[in-house]
Amino acid sequence: MSNENKLTLAGLAKLAGVSTSTVSRALNDNPLIKKETRESLQALARENNFSLNRAASRLRTQKTNVIAVILNLIDDTDQSISDPFLLKVVGDLNQVLNQNGYELLLSNSHMTHGDWANYFISSSRADGIIVIGQGKDTIELDKVAKSGAPLVVWGDPNAESNYAVVGSNNDLGGYLATKHLLEGGCKRILFLGDPEHAEMGERHKGYTRALKEAKLGSNKDLTLPCDITSKVAYEKVGEAILNKGLFFDGIVATSDMVALGALKALKERYINIPNDVGIIGFDDIAMAELFHPALTTIKQDTKLASKVMVEQLLKQLNGQAAESVVMDVELIKRKSTLSN
């Protein structure tokens, strides 16, 4: 019948009142779609003489057109998909994956609970894996890579690894942030973040390098380990001031959310920003400009990074070698710091 040739997957989806991805998964008998919905859409396809050959072919090749995106959360903090930066990355990844014909399957994990290569790849839940966050311990990531599973990680691209890592030039970001505060007159700059974390450690290196160039040297008392949440940052800064007084005049925060927590702690103590303490974040999330004062920050280009991550994953799916890529960063000057 001519209708068999004319009706497309998109047409069938419109007829059913669902998305094309839902129809595609249903025709492939994907367990992500409820059994009742799968059966209903399969019946509708037969009624309209829609060819199931393409779906059968995908079953034979075990291709799912799904990419698992795993949030490798920091330790046991309350960082989650509600984090604005993670939302930004996941949203950009979803858009790029959809443009390339893939669906995004999101998972929260500390990467310590099971065999992810087997769960997602061997069981045909996904064709490849993108992990957001390299963390402190890369043992689980190494296992996934050694299994041969297609894998790309958002993290520290300068770190030695046996898998492709896409990430910002964190060392440069830490350096630019610290240098900007120094140029604004700061002399005792606090680093607020965890140097043992892969990406944060690179930012700390840049921070230390800028201080050495200014002949200020490093001061262990000016590094305040902190998880990447505004709540923890708020508590850490408040506790530090309570114990030592205002012993710093600048803050390099390892994320905008950390900067927000620090900002709140300072403002509650009537400390003027930026005249008493200059503060700079990292990420340039949408709300950074809405802080009071508007937050100076280091911008990470998540749109371009998402495109690069997907490109490196598709290379592996096509049997090609992937490579790590360093992304540029940019200093965005706003009202939370003084300029020379």
C-alpha positions in Angstrom: 0.0 0.0 0.0 1.1 3.5 -0.7 0.3 4.5 2.9 3.0 2.1 4.0 5.7 4.1 2.2 4.2 7.5 3.1 3.7 7.2 6.9 6.8 8.2 8.7 7.8 7.6 12.3 7.0 11.3 13.0 3.6 10.8 11.3 2.8 7.8 13.4 3.9 9.7 16.5 1.6 12.6 15.6 -1.3 10.1 15.0 -0.7 8.6 18.5 -0.3 11.9 20.2 3.1 11.0 21.6 6.8 11.9 20.8 8.7 10.2 18.1 11.2 8.8 20.7 8.3 7.1 22.5 7.1 5.4 19.3 10.6 4.4 18.4 11.2 2.8 21.7 7.8 1.1 21.7 8.5 -0.4 18.2 11.8 -1.6 19.5 10.0 -3.1 22.6 12.2 -1.0 24.8 11.4 -1.6 28.5 11.6 2.1 29.3 8.1 2.3 27.8 5.3 0.8 29.7 4.1 -2.6 28.4 0.5 -1.3 27.7 1.9 1.7 25.8 4.2 -0.5 23.8 1.4 -2.9 22.8 -0.9 0.0 21.9 1.6 1.8 19.7 2.7 -1.5 18.0 -1.0 -2.2 17.2 -1.4 1.3 15.8 1.6 0.7 13.6 0.1 -2.5 12.2 -3.3 -0.9 11.6 -1.6 1.8 9.5 0.7 -0.6 7.7 3.7 1.1 9.2 6.8 -1.1 8.5 8.4 -2.6 11.6 11.5 -3.6 9.6 13.5 -0.7 10.8 12.6 -1.5 14.4 13.5 -5.2 13.9 16.8 -4.2 12.3 17.6 -2.1 15.4 16.8 -5.1 17.6 19.1 -7.3 15.6 22.0 -4.8 15.9 21.2 -4.1 19.5 21.2 -0.4 18.8 19.1 1.6 21.2 19.6 5.2 20.1 19.9 6.0 23.8 22.8 7.5 25.6 23.1 7.1 29.4 24.1 10.4 31.1 25.4 9.7 34.6 25.8 12.4 37.2 28.8 11.4 39.2 27.9 13.3 42.4 30.5 14.6 44.8 30.8 12.3 47.7 27.6 12.3 49.9 26.6 15.9 49.5 23.1 17.0 48.5 24.3 18.1 45.0 21.7 16.8 42.6 20.0 17.5 39.3 18.6 20.7 41.0 22.1 22.2 40.8 21.9 24.9 38.1 25.2 24.0 36.5 24.2 20.4 36.2 20.8 21.4 34.8 22.6 23.5 32.2 25.0 20.7 31.1 22.2 18.1 31.0 19.9 20.4 29.0 22.6 21.2 26.5 23.6 17.5 26.2 19.9 16.6 25.6 19.6 19.1 22.8 22.8 17.9 21.0 21.9 14.2 21.4 18.4 14.8 20.0 19.9 16.6 17.1 21.9 13.5 16.4 19.0 11.1 16.7 19.6 9.9 20.3 17.6 10.1 23.5 19.1 10.9 26.9 18.7 8.5 29.8 19.6 10.3 33.0 21.0 8.6 36.1 22.1 9.9 39.5 25.0 8.0 41.0 28.1 8.1 43.1 29.6 5.6 40.6 30.3 3.1 43.3 27.1 1.0 43.1 27.4 -1.6 40.4 28.8 -2.5 37.0 27.7 0.4 34.9 29.1 -0.9 31.6 27.1 -4.1 32.1 24.0 -2.3 33.3 23.8 0.2 30.5 25.7 -1.3 27.5 25.7 -5.1 27.8 22.0 -5.1 28.7 21.2 -2.9 25.7 19.8 -0.1 27.8 22.1 2.4 26.1 24.6 2.6 23.2 27.1 4.8 25.2 27.8 6.6 28.4 28.6 10.2 29.3 29.6 10.8 32.9 29.3 14.3 34.3 32.0 14.7 37.0 35.3 12.9 37.3 35.4 13.2 41.1 38.2 12.2 43.4 38.3 8.4 42.7 38.4 7.2 39.1 38.5 3.5 39.8 34.9 2.9 38.6 35.5 5.0 35.4 38.6 3.0 34.7 36.6 -0.2 34.9 34.0 1.1 32.5 36.7 2.1 30.0 38.5 -1.2 30.3 35.3 -3.0 29.5 35.4 -1.4 26.1 32.1 0.5 26.6 31.9 3.8 24.7 32.6 6.4 27.3 33.2 10.2 27.6 33.7 12.0 30.8 33.2 15.7 31.7 36.1 16.4 34.0 39.8 17.2 34.0 41.1 16.7 30.4 44.7 17.1 31.6 44.5 14.1 34.0 46.0 10.8 32.9 43.2 8.5 31.9 42.4 5.6 29.5 39.1 7.3 28.4 38.2 10.5 26.6 37.7 13.5 29.0 36.2 16.8 27.9 36.5 19.7 30.3 37.4 23.3 30.8 40.9 24.7 31.2 40.4 24.7 35.0 44.0 25.7 35.8 43.6 28.8 33.6 40.2 29.6 35.2 41.7 29.5 38.7 44.6 31.7 37.5 42.4 34.3 35.8 40.1 34.5 38.9 42.9 35.0 41.3 44.8 37.4 39.1 41.6 39.5 38.7 41.2 39.8 42.5 44.9 40.7 42.9 44.5 43.4 40.3 41.6 44.7 42.3 43.8 45.1 45.3 43.2 41.9 47.2 46.2 40.5 49.1 44.7 37.7 51.2 42.7 35.6 48.9 40.7 32.6 50.2 40.3 29.5 48.0 36.9 27.9 48.7 36.7 24.4 47.3 38.2 20.9 47.5 41.7 20.6 46.0 41.5 16.8 46.1 38.8 16.8 43.5 40.1 16.5 39.9 38.7 19.7 38.4 38.8 21.8 41.6 42.4 20.7 42.1 43.3 22.2 38.7 41.6 25.4 39.7 43.6 25.4 42.9 46.8 25.0 40.9 45.9 28.1 38.9 45.1 30.0 42.1 48.5 29.0 43.6 50.3 30.0 40.4 48.8 33.5 40.4 49.8 34.0 44.0 53.4 33.0 43.3 53.6 35.3 40.4 52.5 38.1 42.7 55.2 37.0 45.2 52.6 36.3 47.8 53.2 32.6 48.1 50.8 30.0 49.2 49.2 30.0 52.6 47.5 26.7 53.8 45.2 28.7 56.1 43.8 30.5 53.0 42.6 27.2 51.4 39.2 26.2 52.9 38.1 22.7 51.6 34.5 22.8 50.7 32.0 20.6 48.8 30.2 22.1 45.8 27.0 23.3 47.5 25.9 26.7 48.6 24.8 25.3 52.0 28.2 23.9 52.9 30.0 27.0 51.6 27.7 29.2 53.7 28.5 27.1 56.8 32.2 26.9 56.2 32.6 30.7 55.6 30.5 31.5 58.6 32.5 29.2 60.9 35.8 30.5 59.6 34.9 34.1 60.3 33.6 33.1 63.8 36.9 31.4 64.6 39.4 33.8 63.0 37.6 37.0 62.2 37.7 38.5 58.7 41.2 37.1 57.7 40.7 37.4 54.0 39.8 40.1 51.5 39.0 38.0 48.4 37.4 34.6 47.6 38.0 32.3 44.7 35.0 30.0 44.8 35.1 26.8 42.8 31.5 27.2 41.6 28.9 29.9 41.4 26.8 28.0 44.0 29.7 28.0 46.4 30.1 31.7 45.8 26.4 32.2 46.5 26.8 30.5 49.9 29.8 32.6 50.7 28.0 35.7 49.7 25.1 35.0 52.0 27.5 34.4 54.9 29.4 37.6 54.3 26.2 39.8 53.9 24.7 38.4 57.1 27.7 39.8 58.9 27.4 43.2 57.1 30.6 42.7 55.2 30.7 44.9 52.1 31.1 43.2 48.7 33.4 44.1 46.9 35.0 46.8 49.1 35.7 44.5 52.1 35.8 41.2 50.2 35.9 40.6 46.5 34.3 37.3 45.4 34.5 35.4 42.1 32.6 32.2 41.1 33.0 29.6 38.4 30.5 28.4 35.8 28.5 31.5 34.9 25.1 30.0 35.7 22.0 32.0 34.6 21.4 33.3 38.1 24.9 34.6 38.6 23.9 37.9 37.0 20.9 38.1 39.4 23.0 37.8 42.6 23.3 41.0 44.6 25.9 42.1 43.8 26.0 40.5 40.4 28.7 37.8 40.5 32.0 38.0 38.7 32.7 34.5 37.4 34.6 32.2 35.1 32.4 31.1 32.2 32.4 27.5 31.0 30.9 27.1 27.5 28.5 24.2 28.2 26.9 24.3 24.8 30.2 23.8 22.9 31.3 21.3 25.5 28.2 19.2 25.0 28.7 19.2 21.3 32.3 18.1 21.7 31.3 15.3 24.2 28.7 13.9 21.9 31.2 14.1 18.9 33.8 12.1 20.9 31.2 9.5 21.9 29.9 9.2 18.3 33.5 8.6 17.2 33.6 5.5 19.4 30.2 4.3 18.3 31.5 4.5 14.7 34.6 2.5 15.7 37.0 5.4 15.8 39.3 6.5 18.6 38.2 9.4 20.8 40.4 12.0 22.4 40.4 14.3 25.4 39.6 18.0 24.7 40.4 21.1 26.7 37.7 23.8 26.5 38.5 27.5 26.8 37.2 29.6 29.7 36.3 33.3 30.0 36.4 35.8 32.8 33.1 37.6 33.2 33.5 40.8 35.2 30.5 42.0 37.3 29.9 43.8 40.5 31.2 41.4 43.1 34.9 42.3 42.4 36.8 45.6 42.0 38.6 46.3 38.7 41.9 48.2 38.6 
